Amino acid sequence: MITVDEINDAWGWTGLHAVEVLGENAFGNLIVRDDDGMYWRLSPQDLRCEPVAEDRAALDALSYNQEFLDGWYMPDQVRLAETALGPLTAGRKYCLRIPSALGGHYGRDNLAMVPLHELIRFSGEGAQQFDGLPGWDAFV
């Protein structure tokens, strides 16, 4: 299980100050609540962490948004990862060896399984390296 301190250490530079983790998916995406009551989605494969709902009502509304749900549950990607790597073990998540934000794809040769805390740390550090570079926003 990941702590809010680990999330804040890796992604606090984005303005996130996490106080609670509400959910996680098989690829280590997280839904977190910040100290202002806003909800963020952290997507390690996209090197992205951004607000998705301004309050609990807006977050609850996302549970009816099929596009959001498909992106959250990632059924095709999870099926591929399970076939290629087997089922997840405690504390581990599937990931892309090369993040999609850097051209990586969901293929057998680009999948791995890592501890969640390492995935969050690595993706936060990687995203911070690219933050502010000209044109970076066009990739994420």
C-alpha positions as CSV (number, residue, x, y, z in Angstrom):
1,M,0.0,0.0,0.0
2,I,1.3,3.4,-0.9
3,T,1.3,6.3,1.6
4,V,0.2,9.9,0.9
5,D,3.8,10.9,2.0
6,E,5.2,8.8,-0.9
7,I,2.8,10.4,-3.3
8,N,3.5,13.9,-2.1
9,D,7.3,13.3,-2.3
10,A,7.0,12.1,-5.9
11,W,4.3,14.4,-7.2
12,G,4.0,17.4,-4.8
13,W,5.8,19.5,-7.4
14,T,2.6,19.5,-9.4
15,G,0.7,21.3,-6.6
16,L,-0.8,18.1,-5.3
17,H,-0.9,17.8,-1.5
18,A,-2.6,14.4,-1.1
19,V,-4.4,13.5,2.1
20,E,-6.2,10.4,1.1
21,V,-6.0,7.6,-1.5
22,L,-9.4,6.7,-2.7
23,G,-8.6,4.1,-5.4
24,E,-6.0,2.4,-7.5
25,N,-6.1,0.3,-10.6
26,A,-4.0,-2.5,-12.0
27,F,-1.6,-0.1,-13.7
28,G,-1.0,2.0,-10.6
29,N,-3.3,4.8,-11.5
30,L,-4.5,6.5,-8.3
31,I,-7.4,8.7,-7.3
32,V,-6.4,10.9,-4.4
33,R,-8.0,13.7,-2.5
34,D,-6.0,16.8,-1.7
35,D,-6.2,19.1,1.3
36,D,-8.6,21.4,-0.5
37,G,-11.1,18.6,-1.2
38,M,-10.2,18.3,-4.9
39,Y,-9.7,14.9,-6.5
40,W,-6.7,14.1,-8.7
41,R,-5.8,11.2,-11.0
42,L,-2.3,10.1,-11.1
43,S,-1.5,8.2,-14.3
44,P,2.1,6.8,-14.1
45,Q,2.0,5.5,-17.7
46,D,1.2,9.0,-19.0
47,L,3.6,10.8,-16.6
48,R,0.6,12.8,-15.6
49,C,-1.1,13.9,-12.3
50,E,-4.0,16.3,-12.6
51,P,-7.3,17.3,-11.0
52,V,-10.3,15.3,-12.3
53,A,-13.0,16.6,-9.9
54,E,-13.5,19.7,-7.9
55,D,-15.5,18.0,-5.2
56,R,-17.0,14.6,-4.2
57,A,-20.2,15.2,-6.2
58,A,-18.1,15.7,-9.4
59,L,-16.1,12.6,-8.6
60,D,-19.2,10.6,-8.1
61,A,-20.5,11.8,-11.5
62,L,-17.4,10.3,-13.1
63,S,-18.7,6.9,-12.1
64,Y,-21.4,7.3,-14.8
65,N,-18.9,8.5,-17.5
66,Q,-18.1,5.5,-19.7
67,E,-15.0,7.1,-21.2
68,F,-13.6,7.8,-17.7
69,L,-14.5,4.2,-16.6
70,D,-12.9,2.6,-19.6
71,G,-9.7,4.7,-19.0
72,W,-9.8,3.8,-15.3
73,Y,-10.4,0.0,-15.5
74,M,-8.3,-0.4,-18.7
75,P,-9.8,-3.8,-19.5
76,D,-7.9,-4.5,-22.7
77,Q,-4.6,-3.5,-21.2
78,V,-5.1,-5.5,-18.0
79,R,-6.1,-8.6,-20.0
80,L,-2.9,-8.2,-22.1
81,A,-0.7,-7.7,-19.0
82,E,-2.3,-10.7,-17.2
83,T,-1.7,-12.9,-20.3
84,A,1.9,-11.7,-20.6
85,L,3.0,-11.5,-17.0
86,G,0.4,-13.4,-14.9
87,P,-1.7,-12.1,-12.1
88,L,-0.6,-9.3,-9.9
89,T,1.0,-10.1,-6.6
90,A,0.6,-8.1,-3.4
91,G,1.9,-4.5,-3.6
92,R,2.8,-4.8,-7.3
93,K,1.2,-3.2,-10.4
94,Y,1.6,-3.5,-14.1
95,C,3.4,-0.8,-15.9
96,L,4.9,0.3,-19.2
97,R,8.7,0.0,-19.3
98,I,8.7,3.1,-21.6
99,P,5.8,5.4,-20.5
100,S,3.2,6.2,-23.2
101,A,4.1,9.9,-22.8
102,L,7.6,8.9,-24.2
103,G,6.3,6.8,-27.0
104,G,5.8,3.5,-25.2
105,H,2.9,1.3,-26.2
106,Y,0.8,-1.4,-24.6
107,G,2.6,-4.5,-26.0
108,R,4.0,-7.6,-24.5
109,D,7.6,-6.3,-24.9
110,N,6.9,-3.0,-23.0
111,L,5.1,-4.5,-20.0
112,A,6.5,-5.1,-16.6
113,M,5.3,-5.6,-13.0
114,V,6.8,-3.4,-10.2
115,P,6.1,-2.4,-6.6
116,L,3.5,0.5,-6.6
117,H,5.7,2.8,-4.5
118,E,8.5,2.5,-7.0
119,L,6.2,3.1,-10.0
120,I,4.8,6.3,-8.3
121,R,8.3,7.6,-7.4
122,F,9.8,6.8,-10.8
123,S,6.9,8.4,-12.8
124,G,6.9,11.5,-10.6
125,E,10.6,12.0,-11.0
126,G,10.4,11.4,-14.7
127,A,7.5,13.8,-15.3
128,Q,9.3,16.5,-13.3
129,Q,12.3,16.2,-15.6
130,F,10.2,17.0,-18.6
131,D,8.0,19.6,-16.9
132,G,8.4,23.1,-18.5
133,L,10.2,21.9,-21.6
134,P,8.9,23.5,-24.8
135,G,6.2,21.3,-26.4
136,W,5.9,18.9,-23.5
137,D,2.3,19.7,-22.9
138,A,1.6,18.5,-26.5
139,F,2.8,15.0,-25.4
140,V,0.9,14.6,-22.2
